[in-house]
Amino acid sequence: MKILHVAPYFKPSWEAGGPPRSVYDLASRQVAAGHDVTVYTTDGFKRRLSVATDVPVDVDGIKTYYFRNLSLYLAGNMNLPLPLKLPLTARREIDNFDIVHIHEHRTFLAVAVSMLAANRNVPYIVQPHGSVPTMSRGTLKRLFDLIAGNRVMYGASRIIATSDIESKFYLQVYPKLKPESIIKIPNPVDIPEKPLKGTFREKWGLEDRKIILYLGRIHERKGLQMLLRAFREINEGSVLVITGPDDHYEGRLLKLIRELGVEERVILTGPIYGKEKFEVYNAADVFVLPSSSEYESFGNAAAEAIACGTPAVVTSRCGISEWMDEHDGIITEPSVEGLRKGIRNVLEKRNLFDPSAKKFDPEFISSVFESVYRQVADHKYAVISDKWH
């Protein structure tokens, strides 16, 4: 197939978050499967990339256009990339593609390409990557939707969600969407190599301790206050490791740690990336995602822990809960007592849990997307639920 991905940022703009990595991983596997893959993107997020702009560049077999942003300030500070030369190329090439995959729909790129695709009867799908809810930057999002975002979403052949939780927000924000047009596919987890089990324990002197792990942003909505109160009642042989970047909450978290009297049993490592991150997952006895937010569309960290063979305790607010079975861990209500019982259960019965990475395997998920692409190109509704069994 001839596939076009449209994404505001792409390799190596990793500082823009998870979507650039997801697009690159998916496109790479599609190239390996023999597809002809093109990416339309921009020349950087908070920094301009050292790449040729507005012309095709080979990126690991992916034909990539890094269109020059009109303003790096608008791209990096307001998430408003404006690649003004993109429409000219898209108008010239759009008829060449069997399918267009738009990542993050509230962008100039998405609007330009979706309009051209609709005019030329080229089908496209949209994957918002968690950006649909209007709880943050709500006024700007609603204004964008009024001008163009509604047209992008309502014109799509399919909308990709990672969970039913995310799907419900799609229907709240875009009530004219047909529920059958929403396809649920989990985020993939790519573990580059088998992580070492003892490295993290040795570094922090935790060889004989039970490790309870949280990895993610240190933010008020993540439920860390509940996790700390639950952890206080867990036996003295355990340690809580909190790993991730501070998102304006670490000061209050440290104060709570002191108030609860658990300073000697809690370790804040700061952010950890790459191979070392997977070593942390592998070292843990249990991973906890205690989110109390009304919108945790998926929970990549929990999927990564499960893929590394570490059982997870997650709240029912997390979309990842819809993909878990009894071998992967425990799903609990977002409460101190629920988390406490879940963590104790996993620590006491660790041998009963055997997490599986299969449902998050990137090769498998790439094949699911191919199935969706082909059915969309053939003007059929994509029915893929059987692929998960």
Short mmCIF file of the C-alpha atoms (twelve columns), coordinates in Angstrom:
data_MODEL
# 
_entry.id   MODEL 
# 
loop_
_atom_site.group_PDB 
_atom_site.id 
_atom_site.type_symbol 
_atom_site.label_atom_id 
_atom_site.label_alt_id 
_atom_site.label_comp_id 
_atom_site.label_asym_id 
_atom_site.label_seq_id 
_atom_site.Cartn_x 
_atom_site.Cartn_y 
_atom_site.Cartn_z 
_atom_site.pdbx_PDB_model_num 
ATOM 1   C CA . MET A 1   0.000   0.000   0.000  1 
ATOM 2   C CA . LYS A 2   0.974   3.647   -0.457 1 
ATOM 3   C CA . ILE A 3   0.596   5.215   2.982  1 
ATOM 4   C CA . LEU A 4   0.878   8.864   4.017  1 
ATOM 5   C CA . HIS A 5   1.403   9.784   7.666  1 
ATOM 6   C CA . VAL A 6   0.745   13.402  8.653  1 
ATOM 7   C CA . ALA A 7   2.307   14.417  11.966 1 
ATOM 8   C CA . PRO A 8   3.330   17.830  13.335 1 
ATOM 9   C CA . TYR A 9   6.665   16.444  14.590 1 
ATOM 10  C CA . PHE A 10  8.776   13.416  13.673 1 
ATOM 11  C CA . LYS A 11  12.170  11.820  14.298 1 
ATOM 12  C CA . PRO A 12  14.354  13.225  15.828 1 
ATOM 13  C CA . SER A 13  11.993  15.726  17.540 1 
ATOM 14  C CA . TRP A 14  11.589  13.383  20.521 1 
ATOM 15  C CA . GLU A 15  11.146  16.341  22.890 1 
ATOM 16  C CA . ALA A 16  7.649   16.777  21.429 1 
ATOM 17  C CA . GLY A 17  6.468   13.731  23.406 1 
ATOM 18  C CA . GLY A 18  5.165   10.287  22.520 1 
ATOM 19  C CA . PRO A 19  3.476   10.838  19.120 1 
ATOM 20  C CA . PRO A 20  6.709   11.365  17.099 1 
ATOM 21  C CA . ARG A 21  8.054   8.078   18.458 1 
ATOM 22  C CA . SER A 22  4.766   6.268   17.776 1 
ATOM 23  C CA . VAL A 23  4.612   7.535   14.198 1 
ATOM 24  C CA . TYR A 24  8.229   6.575   13.530 1 
ATOM 25  C CA . ASP A 25  7.830   3.081   15.008 1 
ATOM 26  C CA . LEU A 26  4.667   2.400   13.005 1 
ATOM 27  C CA . ALA A 27  6.056   3.819   9.746  1 
ATOM 28  C CA . SER A 28  9.291   1.820   10.149 1 
ATOM 29  C CA . ARG A 29  7.412   -1.433  10.521 1 
ATOM 30  C CA . GLN A 30  5.224   -0.626  7.544  1 
ATOM 31  C CA . VAL A 31  8.333   -0.070  5.430  1 
ATOM 32  C CA . ALA A 32  9.742   -3.395  6.659  1 
ATOM 33  C CA . ALA A 33  6.466   -5.048  5.609  1 
ATOM 34  C CA . GLY A 34  6.979   -3.773  2.056  1 
ATOM 35  C CA . HIS A 35  4.699   -0.729  2.023  1 
ATOM 36  C CA . ASP A 36  5.541   2.587   0.354  1 
ATOM 37  C CA . VAL A 37  5.468   5.073   3.250  1 
ATOM 38  C CA . THR A 38  5.644   8.870   3.222  1 
ATOM 39  C CA . VAL A 39  5.593   11.288  6.183  1 
ATOM 40  C CA . TYR A 40  4.594   14.962  6.064  1 
ATOM 41  C CA . THR A 41  5.953   16.779  9.131  1 
ATOM 42  C CA . THR A 42  7.773   19.967  10.160 1 
ATOM 43  C CA . ASP A 43  11.374  20.931  10.783 1 
ATOM 44  C CA . GLY A 44  11.217  20.920  14.567 1 
ATOM 45  C CA . PHE A 45  9.413   21.548  17.818 1 
ATOM 46  C CA . LYS A 46  11.479  23.705  20.207 1 
ATOM 47  C CA . ARG A 47  14.547  23.575  17.973 1 
ATOM 48  C CA . ARG A 48  14.999  23.479  14.227 1 
ATOM 49  C CA . LEU A 49  16.300  20.201  12.940 1 
ATOM 50  C CA . SER A 50  19.454  20.043  10.816 1 
ATOM 51  C CA . VAL A 51  17.606  18.619  7.808  1 
ATOM 52  C CA . ALA A 52  16.807  19.636  4.252  1 
ATOM 53  C CA . THR A 53  13.378  21.269  4.272  1 
ATOM 54  C CA . ASP A 54  10.454  21.156  1.840  1 
ATOM 55  C CA . VAL A 55  12.006  18.287  -0.163 1 
ATOM 56  C CA . PRO A 56  11.825  14.502  0.347  1 
ATOM 57  C CA . VAL A 57  14.486  13.038  2.653  1 
ATOM 58  C CA . ASP A 58  15.107  9.328   3.256  1 
ATOM 59  C CA . VAL A 59  14.692  8.498   6.955  1 
ATOM 60  C CA . ASP A 60  15.373  4.778   7.395  1 
ATOM 61  C CA . GLY A 61  13.431  3.980   4.240  1 
ATOM 62  C CA . ILE A 62  10.620  6.448   5.007  1 
ATOM 63  C CA . LYS A 63  10.158  9.227   2.442  1 
ATOM 64  C CA . THR A 64  9.966   12.232  4.752  1 
ATOM 65  C CA . TYR A 65  9.163   15.878  4.076  1 
ATOM 66  C CA . TYR A 66  10.333  18.228  6.839  1 
ATOM 67  C CA . PHE A 67  8.367   21.349  5.906  1 
ATOM 68  C CA . ARG A 68  9.815   24.527  7.369  1 
ATOM 69  C CA . ASN A 69  7.787   26.061  10.184 1 
ATOM 70  C CA . LEU A 70  6.854   29.686  9.733  1 
ATOM 71  C CA . SER A 71  7.665   30.331  13.409 1 
ATOM 72  C CA . LEU A 72  9.527   28.093  15.818 1 
ATOM 73  C CA . TYR A 73  8.116   30.167  18.687 1 
ATOM 74  C CA . LEU A 74  4.547   29.297  17.648 1 
ATOM 75  C CA . ALA A 75  5.484   25.634  17.221 1 
ATOM 76  C CA . GLY A 76  7.397   25.224  20.484 1 
ATOM 77  C CA . ASN A 77  5.451   27.502  22.817 1 
ATOM 78  C CA . MET A 78  1.900   27.342  21.460 1 
ATOM 79  C CA . ASN A 79  2.027   23.971  19.658 1 
ATOM 80  C CA . LEU A 80  1.037   25.763  16.469 1 
ATOM 81  C CA . PRO A 81  3.221   24.464  13.622 1 
ATOM 82  C CA . LEU A 82  2.686   26.372  10.377 1 
ATOM 83  C CA . PRO A 83  4.413   24.657  7.426  1 
ATOM 84  C CA . LEU A 84  3.143   26.935  4.668  1 
ATOM 85  C CA . LYS A 85  4.656   24.946  1.781  1 
ATOM 86  C CA . LEU A 86  2.953   21.692  2.769  1 
ATOM 87  C CA . PRO A 87  -0.289  22.317  0.819  1 
ATOM 88  C CA . LEU A 88  1.605   22.708  -2.460 1 
ATOM 89  C CA . THR A 89  3.264   19.309  -2.099 1 
ATOM 90  C CA . ALA A 90  0.109   17.653  -0.801 1 
ATOM 91  C CA . ARG A 91  -1.936  18.972  -3.719 1 
ATOM 92  C CA . ARG A 92  0.617   17.498  -6.118 1 
ATOM 93  C CA . GLU A 93  0.926   14.090  -4.414 1 
ATOM 94  C CA . ILE A 94  -2.345  13.318  -2.627 1 
ATOM 95  C CA . ASP A 95  -3.749  11.187  -5.461 1 
ATOM 96  C CA . ASN A 96  -0.767  8.829   -5.121 1 
ATOM 97  C CA . PHE A 97  -1.833  7.477   -1.735 1 
ATOM 98  C CA . ASP A 98  -4.195  4.630   -0.864 1 
ATOM 99  C CA . ILE A 99  -4.682  5.872   2.693  1 
ATOM 100 C CA . VAL A 100 -3.792  8.919   4.808  1 
ATOM 101 C CA . HIS A 101 -3.119  8.532   8.534  1 
ATOM 102 C CA . ILE A 102 -3.431  11.883  10.364 1 
ATOM 103 C CA . HIS A 103 -1.812  12.106  13.816 1 
ATOM 104 C CA . GLU A 104 -3.073  14.929  16.107 1 
ATOM 105 C CA . HIS A 105 -5.947  16.596  14.291 1 
ATOM 106 C CA . ARG A 106 -5.919  20.187  15.584 1 
ATOM 107 C CA . THR A 107 -3.073  21.321  13.340 1 
ATOM 108 C CA . PHE A 108 -2.610  23.223  10.103 1 
ATOM 109 C CA . LEU A 109 -1.149  20.022  8.607  1 
ATOM 110 C CA . ALA A 110 -4.255  17.991  9.448  1 
ATOM 111 C CA . VAL A 111 -6.626  20.607  8.072  1 
ATOM 112 C CA . ALA A 112 -4.755  21.083  4.790  1 
ATOM 113 C CA . VAL A 113 -4.267  17.394  4.052  1 
ATOM 114 C CA . SER A 114 -7.748  16.280  5.150  1 
ATOM 115 C CA . MET A 115 -9.389  18.881  2.903  1 
ATOM 116 C CA . LEU A 116 -7.318  17.829  -0.104 1 
ATOM 117 C CA . ALA A 117 -7.927  14.141  0.609  1 
ATOM 118 C CA . ALA A 118 -11.688 14.699  0.876  1 
ATOM 119 C CA . ASN A 119 -11.723 16.641  -2.395 1 
ATOM 120 C CA . ARG A 120 -9.834  13.864  -4.188 1 
ATOM 121 C CA . ASN A 121 -11.757 10.974  -2.550 1 
ATOM 122 C CA . VAL A 122 -8.667  9.646   -0.786 1 
ATOM 123 C CA . PRO A 123 -9.734  8.063   2.537  1 
ATOM 124 C CA . TYR A 124 -8.086  9.185   5.744  1 
ATOM 125 C CA . ILE A 125 -8.112  8.107   9.379  1 
ATOM 126 C CA . VAL A 126 -7.400  10.268  12.441 1 
ATOM 127 C CA . GLN A 127 -5.452  9.314   15.558 1 
ATOM 128 C CA . PRO A 128 -5.706  12.187  18.097 1 
ATOM 129 C CA . HIS A 129 -3.122  10.728  20.532 1 
ATOM 130 C CA . GLY A 130 -5.014  11.871  23.622 1 
ATOM 131 C CA . SER A 131 -5.577  15.456  22.454 1 
ATOM 132 C CA . VAL A 132 -9.380  15.482  22.120 1 
ATOM 133 C CA . PRO A 133 -10.546 16.498  25.653 1 
ATOM 134 C CA . THR A 134 -11.074 20.205  26.238 1 
ATOM 135 C CA . MET A 135 -10.200 20.202  29.951 1 
ATOM 136 C CA . SER A 136 -6.953  22.028  29.142 1 
ATOM 137 C CA . ARG A 137 -6.713  24.896  26.639 1 
ATOM 138 C CA . GLY A 138 -10.448 24.446  26.202 1 
ATOM 139 C CA . THR A 139 -11.246 27.824  24.650 1 
ATOM 140 C CA . LEU A 140 -8.550  27.498  21.990 1 
ATOM 141 C CA . LYS A 141 -9.563  23.917  21.190 1 
ATOM 142 C CA . ARG A 142 -13.241 24.782  20.831 1 
ATOM 143 C CA . LEU A 143 -12.387 27.737  18.604 1 
ATOM 144 C CA . PHE A 144 -10.175 25.556  16.399 1 
ATOM 145 C CA . ASP A 145 -12.922 22.935  16.161 1 
ATOM 146 C CA . LEU A 146 -15.464 25.570  15.157 1 
ATOM 147 C CA . ILE A 147 -13.180 26.791  12.374 1 
ATOM 148 C CA . ALA A 148 -11.756 23.489  11.093 1 
ATOM 149 C CA . GLY A 149 -11.384 20.678  13.657 1 
ATOM 150 C CA . ASN A 150 -14.975 19.446  13.321 1 
ATOM 151 C CA . ARG A 151 -14.503 19.086  9.584  1 
ATOM 152 C CA . VAL A 152 -11.318 17.042  10.081 1 
ATOM 153 C CA . MET A 153 -12.958 14.649  12.546 1 
ATOM 154 C CA . TYR A 154 -16.326 14.247  10.827 1 
ATOM 155 C CA . GLY A 155 -14.666 13.650  7.468  1 
ATOM 156 C CA . ALA A 156 -12.480 10.793  8.688  1 
ATOM 157 C CA . SER A 157 -13.252 7.215   7.677  1 
ATOM 158 C CA . ARG A 158 -12.098 5.982   11.095 1 
ATOM 159 C CA . ILE A 159 -10.971 7.502   14.384 1 
ATOM 160 C CA . ILE A 160 -8.398  5.611   16.464 1 
ATOM 161 C CA . ALA A 161 -8.849  5.431   20.248 1 
ATOM 162 C CA . THR A 162 -6.737  3.542   22.774 1 
ATOM 163 C CA . SER A 163 -9.676  2.744   25.068 1 
ATOM 164 C CA . ASP A 164 -13.410 3.052   25.641 1 
ATOM 165 C CA . ILE A 165 -12.591 5.859   28.075 1 
ATOM 166 C CA . GLU A 166 -11.025 7.799   25.223 1 
ATOM 167 C CA . SER A 167 -13.891 6.910   22.876 1 
ATOM 168 C CA . LYS A 168 -16.422 8.433   25.264 1 
ATOM 169 C CA . PHE A 169 -14.569 11.729  25.197 1 
ATOM 170 C CA . TYR A 170 -14.583 11.651  21.394 1 
ATOM 171 C CA . LEU A 171 -18.368 11.390  21.416 1 
ATOM 172 C CA . GLN A 172 -18.715 14.153  24.028 1 
ATOM 173 C CA . VAL A 173 -16.577 16.622  22.096 1 
ATOM 174 C CA . TYR A 174 -17.771 15.530  18.641 1 
ATOM 175 C CA . PRO A 175 -21.381 14.320  19.172 1 
ATOM 176 C CA . LYS A 176 -22.032 13.776  15.453 1 
ATOM 177 C CA . LEU A 177 -19.407 11.038  15.223 1 
ATOM 178 C CA . LYS A 178 -20.759 7.589   14.444 1 
ATOM 179 C CA . PRO A 179 -19.718 5.204   17.253 1 
ATOM 180 C CA . GLU A 180 -18.948 2.489   14.692 1 
ATOM 181 C CA . SER A 181 -16.333 4.763   13.110 1 
ATOM 182 C CA . ILE A 182 -14.210 4.612   16.289 1 
ATOM 183 C CA . ILE A 183 -11.676 1.759   16.339 1 
ATOM 184 C CA . LYS A 184 -9.941  0.774   19.589 1 
ATOM 185 C CA . ILE A 185 -6.230  -0.064  19.290 1 
ATOM 186 C CA . PRO A 186 -3.764  0.037   22.217 1 
ATOM 187 C CA . ASN A 187 -0.482  1.894   22.083 1 
ATOM 188 C CA . PRO A 188 2.454   -0.357  21.177 1 
ATOM 189 C CA . VAL A 189 5.391   -1.033  23.472 1 
ATOM 190 C CA . ASP A 190 8.795   -1.424  21.869 1 
ATOM 191 C CA . ILE A 191 11.426  -2.925  24.187 1 
ATOM 192 C CA . PRO A 192 14.736  -2.516  22.346 1 
ATOM 193 C CA . GLU A 193 16.509  -5.366  24.126 1 
ATOM 194 C CA . LYS A 194 16.102  -7.586  27.161 1 
ATOM 195 C CA . PRO A 195 16.620  -5.281  30.169 1 
ATOM 196 C CA . LEU A 196 18.973  -6.374  32.936 1 
ATOM 197 C CA . LYS A 197 17.179  -7.300  36.140 1 
ATOM 198 C CA . GLY A 198 19.685  -6.380  38.849 1 
ATOM 199 C CA . THR A 199 21.280  -3.185  37.580 1 
ATOM 200 C CA . PHE A 200 18.829  -0.728  39.152 1 
ATOM 201 C CA . ARG A 201 18.722  -2.644  42.448 1 
ATOM 202 C CA . GLU A 202 22.510  -2.614  42.716 1 
ATOM 203 C CA . LYS A 203 22.733  1.108   41.925 1 
ATOM 204 C CA . TRP A 204 20.302  2.052   44.690 1 
ATOM 205 C CA . GLY A 205 21.201  -0.677  47.202 1 
ATOM 206 C CA . LEU A 206 17.807  -2.382  46.991 1 
ATOM 207 C CA . GLU A 207 18.880  -6.000  46.463 1 
ATOM 208 C CA . ASP A 208 16.704  -7.377  49.291 1 
ATOM 209 C CA . ARG A 209 13.778  -4.962  49.157 1 
ATOM 210 C CA . LYS A 210 10.346  -5.265  47.576 1 
ATOM 211 C CA . ILE A 211 10.118  -2.480  44.985 1 
ATOM 212 C CA . ILE A 212 6.817   -0.704  44.354 1 
ATOM 213 C CA . LEU A 213 7.262   1.484   41.273 1 
ATOM 214 C CA . TYR A 214 5.540   4.543   39.883 1 
ATOM 215 C CA . LEU A 215 6.927   5.931   36.614 1 
ATOM 216 C CA . GLY A 216 5.436   8.989   34.963 1 
ATOM 217 C CA . ARG A 217 4.933   12.710  35.371 1 
ATOM 218 C CA . ILE A 218 4.919   13.968  38.953 1 
ATOM 219 C CA . HIS A 219 1.589   15.747  38.674 1 
ATOM 220 C CA . GLU A 220 -1.308  16.272  41.064 1 
ATOM 221 C CA . ARG A 221 -3.785  14.435  38.810 1 
ATOM 222 C CA . LYS A 222 -1.682  11.251  38.783 1 
ATOM 223 C CA . GLY A 223 -2.914  10.156  42.229 1 
ATOM 224 C CA . LEU A 224 0.473   10.080  43.949 1 
ATOM 225 C CA . GLN A 225 -1.018  11.384  47.192 1 
ATOM 226 C CA . MET A 226 -3.274  8.296   47.319 1 
ATOM 227 C CA . LEU A 227 -0.349  6.024   46.506 1 
ATOM 228 C CA . LEU A 228 1.751   7.464   49.348 1 
ATOM 229 C CA . ARG A 229 -1.055  7.020   51.871 1 
ATOM 230 C CA . ALA A 230 -1.592  3.451   50.671 1 
ATOM 231 C CA . PHE A 231 2.144   2.737   50.811 1 
ATOM 232 C CA . ARG A 232 2.446   3.915   54.424 1 
ATOM 233 C CA . GLU A 233 0.568   0.785   55.544 1 
ATOM 234 C CA . ILE A 234 2.606   -1.638  53.398 1 
ATOM 235 C CA . ASN A 235 5.199   -3.712  55.308 1 
ATOM 236 C CA . GLU A 236 8.579   -2.231  56.218 1 
ATOM 237 C CA . GLY A 237 10.482  -4.456  53.781 1 
ATOM 238 C CA . SER A 238 9.163   -2.510  50.789 1 
ATOM 239 C CA . VAL A 239 10.333  0.671   49.127 1 
ATOM 240 C CA . LEU A 240 8.388   3.053   46.880 1 
ATOM 241 C CA . VAL A 241 10.349  4.278   43.852 1 
ATOM 242 C CA . ILE A 242 8.897   7.360   42.138 1 
ATOM 243 C CA . THR A 243 10.492  8.006   38.757 1 
ATOM 244 C CA . GLY A 244 9.692   10.842  36.376 1 
ATOM 245 C CA . PRO A 245 9.943   14.564  35.654 1 
ATOM 246 C CA . ASP A 246 8.437   17.128  38.003 1 
ATOM 247 C CA . ASP A 247 5.277   18.719  36.618 1 
ATOM 248 C CA . HIS A 248 4.790   21.463  39.239 1 
ATOM 249 C CA . TYR A 249 4.002   19.030  42.069 1 
ATOM 250 C CA . GLU A 250 7.246   17.637  43.527 1 
ATOM 251 C CA . GLY A 251 7.453   20.246  46.287 1 
ATOM 252 C CA . ARG A 252 4.036   19.343  47.676 1 
ATOM 253 C CA . LEU A 253 4.825   15.645  47.242 1 
ATOM 254 C CA . LEU A 254 8.004   15.938  49.343 1 
ATOM 255 C CA . LYS A 255 6.027   17.742  52.043 1 
ATOM 256 C CA . LEU A 256 3.472   14.911  52.119 1 
ATOM 257 C CA . ILE A 257 6.256   12.310  52.314 1 
ATOM 258 C CA . ARG A 258 7.610   14.042  55.422 1 
ATOM 259 C CA . GLU A 259 4.144   14.366  56.983 1 
ATOM 260 C CA . LEU A 260 3.521   10.633  56.509 1 
ATOM 261 C CA . GLY A 261 6.916   9.746   57.979 1 
ATOM 262 C CA . VAL A 262 8.050   7.592   55.056 1 
ATOM 263 C CA . GLU A 263 11.164  9.547   54.024 1 
ATOM 264 C CA . GLU A 264 13.430  6.502   54.567 1 
ATOM 265 C CA . ARG A 265 11.296  4.277   52.345 1 
ATOM 266 C CA . VAL A 266 10.602  6.530   49.342 1 
ATOM 267 C CA . ILE A 267 13.098  7.212   46.547 1 
ATOM 268 C CA . LEU A 268 12.611  9.942   43.937 1 
ATOM 269 C CA . THR A 269 15.036  9.247   41.101 1 
ATOM 270 C CA . GLY A 270 14.089  12.035  38.690 1 
ATOM 271 C CA . PRO A 271 13.365  11.166  35.045 1 
ATOM 272 C CA . ILE A 272 14.922  8.011   33.582 1 
ATOM 273 C CA . TYR A 273 14.958  7.244   29.862 1 
ATOM 274 C CA . GLY A 274 15.984  4.647   27.306 1 
ATOM 275 C CA . LYS A 275 17.438  1.305   28.336 1 
ATOM 276 C CA . GLU A 276 17.658  2.325   31.992 1 
ATOM 277 C CA . LYS A 277 13.899  2.903   32.106 1 
ATOM 278 C CA . PHE A 278 13.217  -0.697  31.149 1 
ATOM 279 C CA . GLU A 279 15.744  -1.895  33.742 1 
ATOM 280 C CA . VAL A 280 13.653  -0.093  36.365 1 
ATOM 281 C CA . TYR A 281 10.485  -1.850  35.188 1 
ATOM 282 C CA . ASN A 282 12.270  -5.187  35.268 1 
ATOM 283 C CA . ALA A 283 13.593  -4.588  38.799 1 
ATOM 284 C CA . ALA A 284 10.169  -3.760  40.275 1 
ATOM 285 C CA . ASP A 285 7.965   -6.289  42.040 1 
ATOM 286 C CA . VAL A 286 4.833   -4.328  41.183 1 
ATOM 287 C CA . PHE A 287 4.100   -1.254  39.087 1 
ATOM 288 C CA . VAL A 288 1.350   1.149   40.210 1 
ATOM 289 C CA . LEU A 289 -0.614  3.657   38.117 1 
ATOM 290 C CA . PRO A 290 -2.809  5.361   40.750 1 
ATOM 291 C CA . SER A 291 -4.431  7.949   38.502 1 
ATOM 292 C CA . SER A 292 -7.412  9.718   39.984 1 
ATOM 293 C CA . SER A 293 -7.913  11.899  36.914 1 
ATOM 294 C CA . GLU A 294 -11.162 11.622  35.012 1 
ATOM 295 C CA . TYR A 295 -9.093  11.338  31.858 1 
ATOM 296 C CA . GLU A 296 -6.213  8.850   31.698 1 
ATOM 297 C CA . SER A 297 -6.875  7.691   28.160 1 
ATOM 298 C CA . PHE A 298 -4.372  4.823   28.227 1 
ATOM 299 C CA . GLY A 299 -1.334  4.653   30.523 1 
ATOM 300 C CA . ASN A 300 1.779   3.853   28.516 1 
ATOM 301 C CA . ALA A 301 3.926   3.240   31.589 1 
ATOM 302 C CA . ALA A 302 1.656   0.425   32.789 1 
ATOM 303 C CA . ALA A 303 1.761   -1.178  29.332 1 
ATOM 304 C CA . GLU A 304 5.568   -0.956  29.365 1 
ATOM 305 C CA . ALA A 305 5.726   -2.571  32.814 1 
ATOM 306 C CA . ILE A 306 3.440   -5.415  31.719 1 
ATOM 307 C CA . ALA A 307 5.498   -5.910  28.555 1 
ATOM 308 C CA . CYS A 308 8.590   -6.264  30.780 1 
ATOM 309 C CA . GLY A 309 6.830   -8.970  32.826 1 
ATOM 310 C CA . THR A 310 6.029   -6.823  35.865 1 
ATOM 311 C CA . PRO A 311 2.433   -7.020  37.163 1 
ATOM 312 C CA . ALA A 312 0.569   -3.736  37.460 1 
ATOM 313 C CA . VAL A 313 -1.972  -2.268  39.854 1 
ATOM 314 C CA . VAL A 314 -4.012  0.393   38.056 1 
ATOM 315 C CA . THR A 315 -7.165  2.312   38.851 1 
ATOM 316 C CA . SER A 316 -10.351 1.933   36.857 1 
ATOM 317 C CA . ARG A 317 -9.826  5.501   35.583 1 
ATOM 318 C CA . CYS A 318 -6.976  4.283   33.365 1 
ATOM 319 C CA . GLY A 319 -7.674  3.157   29.810 1 
ATOM 320 C CA . ILE A 320 -4.990  0.479   30.104 1 
ATOM 321 C CA . SER A 321 -7.352  -1.380  32.485 1 
ATOM 322 C CA . GLU A 322 -9.484  -2.374  29.487 1 
ATOM 323 C CA . TRP A 323 -6.546  -4.311  28.024 1 
ATOM 324 C CA . MET A 324 -5.528  -6.143  31.212 1 
ATOM 325 C CA . ASP A 325 -6.495  -9.643  32.270 1 
ATOM 326 C CA . GLU A 326 -6.000  -11.526 35.540 1 
ATOM 327 C CA . HIS A 327 -2.427  -12.458 34.589 1 
ATOM 328 C CA . ASP A 328 -1.352  -8.834  34.087 1 
ATOM 329 C CA . GLY A 329 -2.241  -7.434  37.498 1 
ATOM 330 C CA . ILE A 330 -5.104  -5.895  39.432 1 
ATOM 331 C CA . ILE A 331 -7.640  -3.175  38.616 1 
ATOM 332 C CA . THR A 332 -8.902  -1.181  41.586 1 
ATOM 333 C CA . GLU A 333 -11.075 1.807   42.331 1 
ATOM 334 C CA . PRO A 334 -9.139  5.083   42.769 1 
ATOM 335 C CA . SER A 335 -8.939  5.029   46.575 1 
ATOM 336 C CA . VAL A 336 -6.286  4.597   49.251 1 
ATOM 337 C CA . GLU A 337 -7.784  1.314   50.456 1 
ATOM 338 C CA . GLY A 338 -8.187  -0.040  46.930 1 
ATOM 339 C CA . LEU A 339 -4.547  0.665   46.083 1 
ATOM 340 C CA . ARG A 340 -3.355  -0.784  49.386 1 
ATOM 341 C CA . LYS A 341 -5.232  -4.049  48.856 1 
ATOM 342 C CA . GLY A 342 -4.115  -4.311  45.247 1 
ATOM 343 C CA . ILE A 343 -0.426  -3.783  46.040 1 
ATOM 344 C CA . ARG A 344 -0.521  -6.249  48.937 1 
ATOM 345 C CA . ASN A 345 -2.263  -8.824  46.770 1 
ATOM 346 C CA . VAL A 346 0.419   -8.671  44.086 1 
ATOM 347 C CA . LEU A 347 3.323   -8.703  46.570 1 
ATOM 348 C CA . GLU A 348 1.888   -11.691 48.460 1 
ATOM 349 C CA . LYS A 349 0.878   -13.677 45.356 1 
ATOM 350 C CA . ARG A 350 3.521   -12.545 42.880 1 
ATOM 351 C CA . ASN A 351 3.946   -16.061 41.413 1 
ATOM 352 C CA . LEU A 352 0.287   -16.090 40.259 1 
ATOM 353 C CA . PHE A 353 0.837   -13.207 37.824 1 
ATOM 354 C CA . ASP A 354 2.370   -13.730 34.403 1 
ATOM 355 C CA . PRO A 355 2.032   -10.524 32.350 1 
ATOM 356 C CA . SER A 356 2.054   -10.831 28.564 1 
ATOM 357 C CA . ALA A 357 3.476   -8.362  26.043 1 
ATOM 358 C CA . LYS A 358 1.630   -9.813  23.040 1 
ATOM 359 C CA . LYS A 359 -1.249  -7.342  22.897 1 
ATOM 360 C CA . PHE A 360 1.198   -4.404  22.958 1 
ATOM 361 C CA . ASP A 361 3.655   -5.915  20.471 1 
ATOM 362 C CA . PRO A 362 4.503   -3.304  17.787 1 
ATOM 363 C CA . GLU A 363 4.590   -5.865  14.962 1 
ATOM 364 C CA . PHE A 364 1.163   -7.134  15.928 1 
ATOM 365 C CA . ILE A 365 -0.311  -3.643  16.228 1 
ATOM 366 C CA . SER A 366 1.190   -2.705  12.858 1 
ATOM 367 C CA . SER A 367 -0.702  -5.638  11.347 1 
ATOM 368 C CA . VAL A 368 -3.911  -4.377  12.993 1 
ATOM 369 C CA . PHE A 369 -3.435  -0.963  11.397 1 
ATOM 370 C CA . GLU A 370 -2.856  -2.614  8.033  1 
ATOM 371 C CA . SER A 371 -6.165  -4.424  8.430  1 
ATOM 372 C CA . VAL A 372 -7.912  -1.114  9.177  1 
ATOM 373 C CA . TYR A 373 -6.216  0.585   6.215  1 
ATOM 374 C CA . ARG A 374 -7.278  -2.110  3.769  1 
ATOM 375 C CA . GLN A 375 -10.871 -2.154  4.965  1 
ATOM 376 C CA . VAL A 376 -11.076 1.639   4.790  1 
ATOM 377 C CA . ALA A 377 -9.565  1.639   1.295  1 
ATOM 378 C CA . ASP A 378 -12.179 -0.957  0.305  1 
ATOM 379 C CA . HIS A 379 -14.929 1.186   1.911  1 
ATOM 380 C CA . LYS A 380 -15.747 -1.430  4.531  1 
ATOM 381 C CA . TYR A 381 -16.246 -1.004  8.255  1 
ATOM 382 C CA . ALA A 382 -13.173 -2.277  10.075 1 
ATOM 383 C CA . VAL A 383 -14.054 -5.135  12.415 1 
ATOM 384 C CA . ILE A 384 -10.858 -6.169  14.158 1 
ATOM 385 C CA . SER A 385 -11.873 -7.237  17.671 1 
ATOM 386 C CA . ASP A 386 -11.126 -10.896 16.912 1 
ATOM 387 C CA . LYS A 387 -7.465  -10.052 16.350 1 
ATOM 388 C CA . TRP A 388 -6.959  -9.589  20.091 1 
ATOM 389 C CA . HIS A 389 -7.901  -13.178 20.966 1 
# 
